[in-house]
Amino acid sequence: MDDSKSEIRFLGDMTKLHLEPGDMLVLQLDTRISNEQFDRLNEQMAEIFGKRRVIILDAGMKLGAVTPPR
């Protein structure tokens, strides 16, 4: 497998993401979290990823986008 051309490389249960400038991260959780847990996750993501924008979705929330035809 040529990793230089892959955007995601599977490492067991983990994946390696190739993030581009301006990309936003979305963290999907299976359960609901408290405000304190949200704040702690947000702080940890900022420590790891810097100023990159992060969206945290809990309790099975999903986020999508639709682009109209051009």
mmCIF file of the N, C-alpha and C atoms, coordinates in Angstrom:
data_MODEL
# 
_entry.id   MODEL 
# 
loop_
_atom_site.group_PDB 
_atom_site.id 
_atom_site.type_symbol 
_atom_site.label_atom_id 
_atom_site.label_alt_id 
_atom_site.label_comp_id 
_atom_site.label_asym_id 
_atom_site.label_entity_id 
_atom_site.label_seq_id 
_atom_site.pdbx_PDB_ins_code 
_atom_site.Cartn_x 
_atom_site.Cartn_y 
_atom_site.Cartn_z 
_atom_site.occupancy 
_atom_site.B_iso_or_equiv 
_atom_site.pdbx_formal_charge 
_atom_site.auth_seq_id 
_atom_site.auth_comp_id 
_atom_site.auth_asym_id 
_atom_site.auth_atom_id 
_atom_site.pdbx_PDB_model_num 
ATOM 1   N N  . MET A 1 1  ? 0.848   -1.186 0.000   1.00 0.00 ? 1  MET A N  1 
ATOM 2   C CA . MET A 1 1  ? 0.000   0.000  0.000   1.00 0.00 ? 1  MET A CA 1 
ATOM 3   C C  . MET A 1 1  ? 0.889   1.243  0.000   1.00 0.00 ? 1  MET A C  1 
ATOM 4   N N  . ASP A 1 2  ? 0.643   2.146  -0.889  1.00 0.00 ? 2  ASP A N  1 
ATOM 5   C CA . ASP A 1 2  ? 1.432   3.366  -1.000  1.00 0.00 ? 2  ASP A CA 1 
ATOM 6   C C  . ASP A 1 2  ? 0.812   4.439  -0.119  1.00 0.00 ? 2  ASP A C  1 
ATOM 7   N N  . ASP A 1 3  ? 1.371   4.627  1.094   1.00 0.00 ? 3  ASP A N  1 
ATOM 8   C CA . ASP A 1 3  ? 0.803   5.568  2.059   1.00 0.00 ? 3  ASP A CA 1 
ATOM 9   C C  . ASP A 1 3  ? 0.905   7.012  1.599   1.00 0.00 ? 3  ASP A C  1 
ATOM 10  N N  . SER A 1 4  ? 1.828   7.320  0.709   1.00 0.00 ? 4  SER A N  1 
ATOM 11  C CA . SER A 1 4  ? 1.974   8.708  0.278   1.00 0.00 ? 4  SER A CA 1 
ATOM 12  C C  . SER A 1 4  ? 0.769   9.180  -0.520  1.00 0.00 ? 4  SER A C  1 
ATOM 13  N N  . LYS A 1 5  ? -0.020  8.247  -1.068  1.00 0.00 ? 5  LYS A N  1 
ATOM 14  C CA . LYS A 1 5  ? -1.199  8.623  -1.844  1.00 0.00 ? 5  LYS A CA 1 
ATOM 15  C C  . LYS A 1 5  ? -2.489  8.402  -1.066  1.00 0.00 ? 5  LYS A C  1 
ATOM 16  N N  . SER A 1 6  ? -2.406  7.772  0.109   1.00 0.00 ? 6  SER A N  1 
ATOM 17  C CA . SER A 1 6  ? -3.595  7.481  0.905   1.00 0.00 ? 6  SER A CA 1 
ATOM 18  C C  . SER A 1 6  ? -3.893  8.631  1.847   1.00 0.00 ? 6  SER A C  1 
ATOM 19  N N  . GLU A 1 7  ? -5.164  8.944  1.982   1.00 0.00 ? 7  GLU A N  1 
ATOM 20  C CA . GLU A 1 7  ? -5.552  9.961  2.952   1.00 0.00 ? 7  GLU A CA 1 
ATOM 21  C C  . GLU A 1 7  ? -5.727  9.346  4.327   1.00 0.00 ? 7  GLU A C  1 
ATOM 22  N N  . ILE A 1 8  ? -6.184  8.091  4.365   1.00 0.00 ? 8  ILE A N  1 
ATOM 23  C CA . ILE A 1 8  ? -6.372  7.405  5.642   1.00 0.00 ? 8  ILE A CA 1 
ATOM 24  C C  . ILE A 1 8  ? -5.647  6.065  5.567   1.00 0.00 ? 8  ILE A C  1 
ATOM 25  N N  . ARG A 1 9  ? -4.807  5.808  6.554   1.00 0.00 ? 9  ARG A N  1 
ATOM 26  C CA . ARG A 1 9  ? -4.109  4.534  6.634   1.00 0.00 ? 9  ARG A CA 1 
ATOM 27  C C  . ARG A 1 9  ? -4.586  3.849  7.905   1.00 0.00 ? 9  ARG A C  1 
ATOM 28  N N  . PHE A 1 10 ? -5.085  2.627  7.813   1.00 0.00 ? 10 PHE A N  1 
ATOM 29  C CA . PHE A 1 10 ? -5.610  1.921  8.968   1.00 0.00 ? 10 PHE A CA 1 
ATOM 30  C C  . PHE A 1 10 ? -4.474  1.312  9.768   1.00 0.00 ? 10 PHE A C  1 
ATOM 31  N N  . LEU A 1 11 ? -4.472  1.568  11.062  1.00 0.00 ? 11 LEU A N  1 
ATOM 32  C CA . LEU A 1 11 ? -3.479  1.044  11.988  1.00 0.00 ? 11 LEU A CA 1 
ATOM 33  C C  . LEU A 1 11 ? -4.220  0.267  13.063  1.00 0.00 ? 11 LEU A C  1 
ATOM 34  N N  . GLY A 1 12 ? -4.610  -0.953 12.765  1.00 0.00 ? 12 GLY A N  1 
ATOM 35  C CA . GLY A 1 12 ? -5.429  -1.711 13.697  1.00 0.00 ? 12 GLY A CA 1 
ATOM 36  C C  . GLY A 1 12 ? -6.777  -1.030 13.827  1.00 0.00 ? 12 GLY A C  1 
ATOM 37  N N  . ASP A 1 13 ? -7.146  -0.656 15.042  1.00 0.00 ? 13 ASP A N  1 
ATOM 38  C CA . ASP A 1 13 ? -8.409  0.043  15.277  1.00 0.00 ? 13 ASP A CA 1 
ATOM 39  C C  . ASP A 1 13 ? -8.278  1.554  15.110  1.00 0.00 ? 13 ASP A C  1 
ATOM 40  N N  . MET A 1 14 ? -7.093  2.026  14.790  1.00 0.00 ? 14 MET A N  1 
ATOM 41  C CA . MET A 1 14 ? -6.845  3.464  14.669  1.00 0.00 ? 14 MET A CA 1 
ATOM 42  C C  . MET A 1 14 ? -6.717  3.835  13.196  1.00 0.00 ? 14 MET A C  1 
ATOM 43  N N  . THR A 1 15 ? -6.915  5.103  12.903  1.00 0.00 ? 15 THR A N  1 
ATOM 44  C CA . THR A 1 15 ? -6.703  5.592  11.548  1.00 0.00 ? 15 THR A CA 1 
ATOM 45  C C  . THR A 1 15 ? -5.774  6.792  11.592  1.00 0.00 ? 15 THR A C  1 
ATOM 46  N N  . LYS A 1 16 ? -5.037  6.963  10.521  1.00 0.00 ? 16 LYS A N  1 
ATOM 47  C CA . LYS A 1 16 ? -4.166  8.124  10.396  1.00 0.00 ? 16 LYS A CA 1 
ATOM 48  C C  . LYS A 1 16 ? -4.831  9.077  9.419   1.00 0.00 ? 16 LYS A C  1 
ATOM 49  N N  . LEU A 1 17 ? -5.089  10.284 9.863   1.00 0.00 ? 17 LEU A N  1 
ATOM 50  C CA . LEU A 1 17 ? -5.762  11.270 9.031   1.00 0.00 ? 17 LEU A CA 1 
ATOM 51  C C  . LEU A 1 17 ? -4.749  12.177 8.366   1.00 0.00 ? 17 LEU A C  1 
ATOM 52  N N  . HIS A 1 18 ? -5.030  12.530 7.142   1.00 0.00 ? 18 HIS A N  1 
ATOM 53  C CA . HIS A 1 18 ? -4.225  13.528 6.441   1.00 0.00 ? 18 HIS A CA 1 
ATOM 54  C C  . HIS A 1 18 ? -5.052  14.805 6.435   1.00 0.00 ? 18 HIS A C  1 
ATOM 55  N N  . LEU A 1 19 ? -4.714  15.741 7.308   1.00 0.00 ? 19 LEU A N  1 
ATOM 56  C CA . LEU A 1 19 ? -5.479  16.977 7.442   1.00 0.00 ? 19 LEU A CA 1 
ATOM 57  C C  . LEU A 1 19 ? -4.880  18.061 6.566   1.00 0.00 ? 19 LEU A C  1 
ATOM 58  N N  . GLU A 1 20 ? -5.740  18.764 5.870   1.00 0.00 ? 20 GLU A N  1 
ATOM 59  C CA . GLU A 1 20 ? -5.340  19.880 5.024   1.00 0.00 ? 20 GLU A CA 1 
ATOM 60  C C  . GLU A 1 20 ? -5.570  21.182 5.792   1.00 0.00 ? 20 GLU A C  1 
ATOM 61  N N  . PRO A 1 21 ? -4.857  22.243 5.442   1.00 0.00 ? 21 PRO A N  1 
ATOM 62  C CA . PRO A 1 21 ? -5.106  23.542 6.080   1.00 0.00 ? 21 PRO A CA 1 
ATOM 63  C C  . PRO A 1 21 ? -6.584  23.923 5.948   1.00 0.00 ? 21 PRO A C  1 
ATOM 64  N N  . GLY A 1 22 ? -7.159  24.372 7.043   1.00 0.00 ? 22 GLY A N  1 
ATOM 65  C CA . GLY A 1 22 ? -8.563  24.767 7.038   1.00 0.00 ? 22 GLY A CA 1 
ATOM 66  C C  . GLY A 1 22 ? -9.534  23.636 7.338   1.00 0.00 ? 22 GLY A C  1 
ATOM 67  N N  . ASP A 1 23 ? -9.053  22.376 7.366   1.00 0.00 ? 23 ASP A N  1 
ATOM 68  C CA . ASP A 1 23 ? -9.937  21.259 7.695   1.00 0.00 ? 23 ASP A CA 1 
ATOM 69  C C  . ASP A 1 23 ? -10.452 21.405 9.119   1.00 0.00 ? 23 ASP A C  1 
ATOM 70  N N  . MET A 1 24 ? -11.666 20.942 9.341   1.00 0.00 ? 24 MET A N  1 
ATOM 71  C CA . MET A 1 24 ? -12.291 20.959 10.653  1.00 0.00 ? 24 MET A CA 1 
ATOM 72  C C  . MET A 1 24 ? -12.438 19.508 11.110  1.00 0.00 ? 24 MET A C  1 
ATOM 73  N N  . LEU A 1 25 ? -12.226 19.243 12.378  1.00 0.00 ? 25 LEU A N  1 
ATOM 74  C CA . LEU A 1 25 ? -12.381 17.904 12.931  1.00 0.00 ? 25 LEU A CA 1 
ATOM 75  C C  . LEU A 1 25 ? -13.770 17.747 13.529  1.00 0.00 ? 25 LEU A C  1 
ATOM 76  N N  . VAL A 1 26 ? -14.344 16.546 13.381  1.00 0.00 ? 26 VAL A N  1 
ATOM 77  C CA . VAL A 1 26 ? -15.632 16.227 13.987  1.00 0.00 ? 26 VAL A CA 1 
ATOM 78  C C  . VAL A 1 26 ? -15.431 14.984 14.843  1.00 0.00 ? 26 VAL A C  1 
ATOM 79  N N  . LEU A 1 27 ? -15.722 15.096 16.131  1.00 0.00 ? 27 LEU A N  1 
ATOM 80  C CA . LEU A 1 27 ? -15.623 13.984 17.064  1.00 0.00 ? 27 LEU A CA 1 
ATOM 81  C C  . LEU A 1 27 ? -17.036 13.526 17.384  1.00 0.00 ? 27 LEU A C  1 
ATOM 82  N N  . GLN A 1 28 ? -17.385 12.277 16.997  1.00 0.00 ? 28 GLN A N  1 
ATOM 83  C CA . GLN A 1 28 ? -18.723 11.742 17.251  1.00 0.00 ? 28 GLN A CA 1 
ATOM 84  C C  . GLN A 1 28 ? -18.659 10.781 18.431  1.00 0.00 ? 28 GLN A C  1 
ATOM 85  N N  . LEU A 1 29 ? -19.513 11.003 19.412  1.00 0.00 ? 29 LEU A N  1 
ATOM 86  C CA . LEU A 1 29 ? -19.575 10.169 20.606  1.00 0.00 ? 29 LEU A CA 1 
ATOM 87  C C  . LEU A 1 29 ? -20.873 9.378  20.607  1.00 0.00 ? 29 LEU A C  1 
ATOM 88  N N  . ASP A 1 30 ? -20.843 8.185  21.212  1.00 0.00 ? 30 ASP A N  1 
ATOM 89  C CA . ASP A 1 30 ? -22.039 7.348  21.282  1.00 0.00 ? 30 ASP A CA 1 
ATOM 90  C C  . ASP A 1 30 ? -22.963 7.735  22.424  1.00 0.00 ? 30 ASP A C  1 
ATOM 91  N N  . THR A 1 31 ? -22.419 8.401  23.428  1.00 0.00 ? 31 THR A N  1 
ATOM 92  C CA . THR A 1 31 ? -23.211 8.732  24.608  1.00 0.00 ? 31 THR A CA 1 
ATOM 93  C C  . THR A 1 31 ? -23.232 10.236 24.836  1.00 0.00 ? 31 THR A C  1 
ATOM 94  N N  . ARG A 1 32 ? -24.138 10.639 25.689  1.00 0.00 ? 32 ARG A N  1 
ATOM 95  C CA . ARG A 1 32 ? -24.237 12.043 26.059  1.00 0.00 ? 32 ARG A CA 1 
ATOM 96  C C  . ARG A 1 32 ? -23.150 12.365 27.081  1.00 0.00 ? 32 ARG A C  1 
ATOM 97  N N  . ILE A 1 33 ? -22.602 13.592 27.018  1.00 0.00 ? 33 ILE A N  1 
ATOM 98  C CA . ILE A 1 33 ? -21.566 13.992 27.969  1.00 0.00 ? 33 ILE A CA 1 
ATOM 99  C C  . ILE A 1 33 ? -21.999 15.261 28.699  1.00 0.00 ? 33 ILE A C  1 
ATOM 100 N N  . SER A 1 34 ? -21.399 15.467 29.861  1.00 0.00 ? 34 SER A N  1 
ATOM 101 C CA . SER A 1 34 ? -21.718 16.656 30.660  1.00 0.00 ? 34 SER A CA 1 
ATOM 102 C C  . SER A 1 34 ? -20.991 17.870 30.086  1.00 0.00 ? 34 SER A C  1 
ATOM 103 N N  . ASN A 1 35 ? -21.371 19.043 30.555  1.00 0.00 ? 35 ASN A N  1 
ATOM 104 C CA . ASN A 1 35 ? -20.684 20.270 30.140  1.00 0.00 ? 35 ASN A CA 1 
ATOM 105 C C  . ASN A 1 35 ? -19.207 20.229 30.533  1.00 0.00 ? 35 ASN A C  1 
ATOM 106 N N  . GLU A 1 36 ? -18.921 19.667 31.718  1.00 0.00 ? 36 GLU A N  1 
ATOM 107 C CA . GLU A 1 36 ? -17.537 19.568 32.167  1.00 0.00 ? 36 GLU A CA 1 
ATOM 108 C C  . GLU A 1 36 ? -16.734 18.646 31.253  1.00 0.00 ? 36 GLU A C  1 
ATOM 109 N N  . GLN A 1 37 ? -17.321 17.510 30.866  1.00 0.00 ? 37 GLN A N  1 
ATOM 110 C CA . GLN A 1 37 ? -16.643 16.594 29.949  1.00 0.00 ? 37 GLN A CA 1 
ATOM 111 C C  . GLN A 1 37 ? -16.426 17.252 28.586  1.00 0.00 ? 37 GLN A C  1 
ATOM 112 N N  . PHE A 1 38 ? -17.424 17.994 28.123  1.00 0.00 ? 38 PHE A N  1 
ATOM 113 C CA . PHE A 1 38 ? -17.303 18.712 26.851  1.00 0.00 ? 38 PHE A CA 1 
ATOM 114 C C  . PHE A 1 38 ? -16.137 19.697 26.913  1.00 0.00 ? 38 PHE A C  1 
ATOM 115 N N  . ASP A 1 39 ? -16.085 20.475 27.991  1.00 0.00 ? 39 ASP A N  1 
ATOM 116 C CA . ASP A 1 39 ? -15.012 21.460 28.148  1.00 0.00 ? 39 ASP A CA 1 
ATOM 117 C C  . ASP A 1 39 ? -13.639 20.790 28.175  1.00 0.00 ? 39 ASP A C  1 
ATOM 118 N N  . ARG A 1 40 ? -13.550 19.665 28.905  1.00 0.00 ? 40 ARG A N  1 
ATOM 119 C CA . ARG A 1 40 ? -12.278 18.954 28.998  1.00 0.00 ? 40 ARG A CA 1 
ATOM 120 C C  . ARG A 1 40 ? -11.864 18.395 27.633  1.00 0.00 ? 40 ARG A C  1 
ATOM 121 N N  . LEU A 1 41 ? -12.810 17.811 26.898  1.00 0.00 ? 41 LEU A N  1 
ATOM 122 C CA . LEU A 1 41 ? -12.511 17.312 25.551  1.00 0.00 ? 41 LEU A CA 1 
ATOM 123 C C  . LEU A 1 41 ? -12.058 18.435 24.633  1.00 0.00 ? 41 LEU A C  1 
ATOM 124 N N  . ASN A 1 42 ? -12.758 19.548 24.701  1.00 0.00 ? 42 ASN A N  1 
ATOM 125 C CA . ASN A 1 42 ? -12.422 20.703 23.873  1.00 0.00 ? 42 ASN A CA 1 
ATOM 126 C C  . ASN A 1 42 ? -10.998 21.191 24.176  1.00 0.00 ? 42 ASN A C  1 
ATOM 127 N N  . GLU A 1 43 ? -10.645 21.245 25.461  1.00 0.00 ? 43 GLU A N  1 
ATOM 128 C CA . GLU A 1 43 ? -9.294  21.656 25.861  1.00 0.00 ? 43 GLU A CA 1 
ATOM 129 C C  . GLU A 1 43 ? -8.244  20.669 25.359  1.00 0.00 ? 43 GLU A C  1 
ATOM 130 N N  . GLN A 1 44 ? -8.541  19.371 25.483  1.00 0.00 ? 44 GLN A N  1 
ATOM 131 C CA . GLN A 1 44 ? -7.594  18.355 25.029  1.00 0.00 ? 44 GLN A CA 1 
ATOM 132 C C  . GLN A 1 44 ? -7.398  18.420 23.519  1.00 0.00 ? 44 GLN A C  1 
ATOM 133 N N  . MET A 1 45 ? -8.466  18.618 22.778  1.00 0.00 ? 45 MET A N  1 
ATOM 134 C CA . MET A 1 45 ? -8.365  18.717 21.322  1.00 0.00 ? 45 MET A CA 1 
ATOM 135 C C  . MET A 1 45 ? -7.539  19.943 20.945  1.00 0.00 ? 45 MET A C  1 
ATOM 136 N N  . ALA A 1 46 ? -7.710  21.049 21.661  1.00 0.00 ? 46 ALA A N  1 
ATOM 137 C CA . ALA A 1 46 ? -6.935  22.262 21.377  1.00 0.00 ? 46 ALA A CA 1 
ATOM 138 C C  . ALA A 1 46 ? -5.451  22.030 21.657  1.00 0.00 ? 46 ALA A C  1 
ATOM 139 N N  . GLU A 1 47 ? -5.146  21.282 22.727  1.00 0.00 ? 47 GLU A N  1 
ATOM 140 C CA . GLU A 1 47 ? -3.749  20.971 23.041  1.00 0.00 ? 47 GLU A CA 1 
ATOM 141 C C  . GLU A 1 47 ? -3.118  20.122 21.939  1.00 0.00 ? 47 GLU A C  1 
ATOM 142 N N  . ILE A 1 48 ? -3.877  19.182 21.415  1.00 0.00 ? 48 ILE A N  1 
ATOM 143 C CA . ILE A 1 48 ? -3.357  18.261 20.402  1.00 0.00 ? 48 ILE A CA 1 
ATOM 144 C C  . ILE A 1 48 ? -3.299  18.906 19.023  1.00 0.00 ? 48 ILE A C  1 
ATOM 145 N N  . PHE A 1 49 ? -4.376  19.576 18.632  1.00 0.00 ? 49 PHE A N  1 
ATOM 146 C CA . PHE A 1 49 ? -4.510  20.053 17.256  1.00 0.00 ? 49 PHE A CA 1 
ATOM 147 C C  . PHE A 1 49 ? -4.339  21.555 17.096  1.00 0.00 ? 49 PHE A C  1 
ATOM 148 N N  . GLY A 1 50 ? -4.051  22.267 18.171  1.00 0.00 ? 50 GLY A N  1 
ATOM 149 C CA . GLY A 1 50 ? -3.841  23.707 18.070  1.00 0.00 ? 50 GLY A CA 1 
ATOM 150 C C  . GLY A 1 50 ? -5.131  24.452 17.777  1.00 0.00 ? 50 GLY A C  1 
ATOM 151 N N  . LYS A 1 51 ? -5.055  25.401 16.860  1.00 0.00 ? 51 LYS A N  1 
ATOM 152 C CA . LYS A 1 51 ? -6.202  26.270 16.588  1.00 0.00 ? 51 LYS A CA 1 
ATOM 153 C C  . LYS A 1 51 ? -7.200  25.669 15.602  1.00 0.00 ? 51 LYS A C  1 
ATOM 154 N N  . ARG A 1 52 ? -6.988  24.415 15.192  1.00 0.00 ? 52 ARG A N  1 
ATOM 155 C CA . ARG A 1 52 ? -7.918  23.768 14.263  1.00 0.00 ? 52 ARG A CA 1 
ATOM 156 C C  . ARG A 1 52 ? -9.307  23.687 14.899  1.00 0.00 ? 52 ARG A C  1 
ATOM 157 N N  . ARG A 1 53 ? -10.328 23.948 14.127  1.00 0.00 ? 53 ARG A N  1 
ATOM 158 C CA . ARG A 1 53 ? -11.697 23.906 14.648  1.00 0.00 ? 53 ARG A CA 1 
ATOM 159 C C  . ARG A 1 53 ? -12.137 22.466 14.879  1.00 0.00 ? 53 ARG A C  1 
ATOM 160 N N  . VAL A 1 54 ? -12.826 22.254 16.003  1.00 0.00 ? 54 VAL A N  1 
ATOM 161 C CA . VAL A 1 54 ? -13.302 20.928 16.378  1.00 0.00 ? 54 VAL A CA 1 
ATOM 162 C C  . VAL A 1 54 ? -14.780 21.023 16.708  1.00 0.00 ? 54 VAL A C  1 
ATOM 163 N N  . ILE A 1 55 ? -15.569 20.095 16.165  1.00 0.00 ? 55 ILE A N  1 
ATOM 164 C CA . ILE A 1 55 ? -16.988 19.969 16.511  1.00 0.00 ? 55 ILE A CA 1 
ATOM 165 C C  . ILE A 1 55 ? -17.127 18.670 17.292  1.00 0.00 ? 55 ILE A C  1 
ATOM 166 N N  . ILE A 1 56 ? -17.791 18.726 18.440  1.00 0.00 ? 56 ILE A N  1 
ATOM 167 C CA . ILE A 1 56 ? -18.016 17.536 19.252  1.00 0.00 ? 56 ILE A CA 1 
ATOM 168 C C  . ILE A 1 56 ? -19.510 17.236 19.244  1.00 0.00 ? 56 ILE A C  1 
ATOM 169 N N  . LEU A 1 57 ? -19.860 16.048 18.740  1.00 0.00 ? 57 LEU A N  1 
ATOM 170 C CA . LEU A 1 57 ? -21.252 15.615 18.665  1.00 0.00 ? 57 LEU A CA 1 
ATOM 171 C C  . LEU A 1 57 ? -21.445 14.459 19.641  1.00 0.00 ? 57 LEU A C  1 
ATOM 172 N N  . ASP A 1 58 ? -22.432 14.566 20.526  1.00 0.00 ? 58 ASP A N  1 
ATOM 173 C CA . ASP A 1 58 ? -22.667 13.470 21.460  1.00 0.00 ? 58 ASP A CA 1 
ATOM 174 C C  . ASP A 1 58 ? -24.025 12.832 21.225  1.00 0.00 ? 58 ASP A C  1 
ATOM 175 N N  . ALA A 1 59 ? -24.288 11.750 21.952  1.00 0.00 ? 59 ALA A N  1 
ATOM 176 C CA . ALA A 1 59 ? -25.572 11.049 21.951  1.00 0.00 ? 59 ALA A CA 1 
ATOM 177 C C  . ALA A 1 59 ? -26.064 10.702 20.553  1.00 0.00 ? 59 ALA A C  1 
ATOM 178 N N  . GLY A 1 60 ? -25.174 10.205 19.706  1.00 0.00 ? 60 GLY A N  1 
ATOM 179 C CA . GLY A 1 60 ? -25.578 9.764  18.378  1.00 0.00 ? 60 GLY A CA 1 
ATOM 180 C C  . GLY A 1 60 ? -25.872 10.877 17.393  1.00 0.00 ? 60 GLY A C  1 
ATOM 181 N N  . MET A 1 61 ? -25.516 12.119 17.720  1.00 0.00 ? 61 MET A N  1 
ATOM 182 C CA . MET A 1 61 ? -25.740 13.230 16.790  1.00 0.00 ? 61 MET A CA 1 
ATOM 183 C C  . MET A 1 61 ? -24.900 13.011 15.540  1.00 0.00 ? 61 MET A C  1 
ATOM 184 N N  . LYS A 1 62 ? -25.410 13.462 14.406  1.00 0.00 ? 62 LYS A N  1 
ATOM 185 C CA . LYS A 1 62 ? -24.676 13.379 13.149  1.00 0.00 ? 62 LYS A CA 1 
ATOM 186 C C  . LYS A 1 62 ? -24.699 14.744 12.490  1.00 0.00 ? 62 LYS A C  1 
ATOM 187 N N  . LEU A 1 63 ? -23.651 15.049 11.783  1.00 0.00 ? 63 LEU A N  1 
ATOM 188 C CA . LEU A 1 63 ? -23.533 16.328 11.101  1.00 0.00 ? 63 LEU A CA 1 
ATOM 189 C C  . LEU A 1 63 ? -23.309 16.060 9.624   1.00 0.00 ? 63 LEU A C  1 
ATOM 190 N N  . GLY A 1 64 ? -24.005 16.779 8.791   1.00 0.00 ? 64 GLY A N  1 
ATOM 191 C CA . GLY A 1 64 ? -23.829 16.617 7.356   1.00 0.00 ? 64 GLY A CA 1 
ATOM 192 C C  . GLY A 1 64 ? -23.956 17.954 6.670   1.00 0.00 ? 64 GLY A C  1 
ATOM 193 N N  . ALA A 1 65 ? -23.610 17.965 5.405   1.00 0.00 ? 65 ALA A N  1 
ATOM 194 C CA . ALA A 1 65 ? -23.731 19.184 4.607   1.00 0.00 ? 65 ALA A CA 1 
ATOM 195 C C  . ALA A 1 65 ? -24.182 18.800 3.208   1.00 0.00 ? 65 ALA A C  1 
ATOM 196 N N  . VAL A 1 66 ? -24.957 19.667 2.618   1.00 0.00 ? 66 VAL A N  1 
ATOM 197 C CA . VAL A 1 66 ? -25.428 19.461 1.256   1.00 0.00 ? 66 VAL A CA 1 
ATOM 198 C C  . VAL A 1 66 ? -24.998 20.663 0.437   1.00 0.00 ? 66 VAL A C  1 
ATOM 199 N N  . THR A 1 67 ? -24.406 20.396 -0.704  1.00 0.00 ? 67 THR A N  1 
ATOM 200 C CA . THR A 1 67 ? -24.010 21.464 -1.613  1.00 0.00 ? 67 THR A CA 1 
ATOM 201 C C  . THR A 1 67 ? -24.965 21.460 -2.797  1.00 0.00 ? 67 THR A C  1 
ATOM 202 N N  . PRO A 1 68 ? -25.603 22.592 -3.084  1.00 0.00 ? 68 PRO A N  1 
ATOM 203 C CA . PRO A 1 68 ? -26.531 22.620 -4.217  1.00 0.00 ? 68 PRO A CA 1 
ATOM 204 C C  . PRO A 1 68 ? -25.779 22.453 -5.533  1.00 0.00 ? 68 PRO A C  1 
ATOM 205 N N  . PRO A 1 69 ? -26.459 21.919 -6.554  1.00 0.00 ? 69 PRO A N  1 
ATOM 206 C CA . PRO A 1 69 ? -25.811 21.781 -7.859  1.00 0.00 ? 69 PRO A CA 1 
ATOM 207 C C  . PRO A 1 69 ? -25.398 23.140 -8.399  1.00 0.00 ? 69 PRO A C  1 
ATOM 208 N N  . ARG A 1 70 ? -24.317 23.172 -9.131  1.00 0.00 ? 70 ARG A N  1 
ATOM 209 C CA . ARG A 1 70 ? -23.830 24.437 -9.708  1.00 0.00 ? 70 ARG A CA 1 
ATOM 210 C C  . ARG A 1 70 ? -24.140 24.491 -11.172 1.00 0.00 ? 70 ARG A C  1 
# 
